[in-house]
Amino acid sequence: MKFRINPLMSDIIISIYIIGTLFLRFKFENKTNVSPLLSIVMGVCFVVIIWALIKLKVLNPNWFGLFNYKKA
């Protein structure tokens, strides 16, 4: 049995994660002299974590209902 989070909670977790990581990146890069390449690598690492959780079906985003496709 896989651990799955329902779509609404997944959306909330992803939103909080994105806002939190952006805040941490801006705060970290403002206090230290970070090269643009390091900034890009950090951003890619944060995105890969979320991508892996979605691919493993731990997070099941519904994208807040923006992409509701009706099944025939």
Secondary structure, DSSP 4 states (H G I P E B T S, - for coil): ------HHHHHHHHHHHHHHHHHHHHHHHHHS---HHHHHHHHHHHHHHHHHHHHTTSS---GGGTT-PPP-
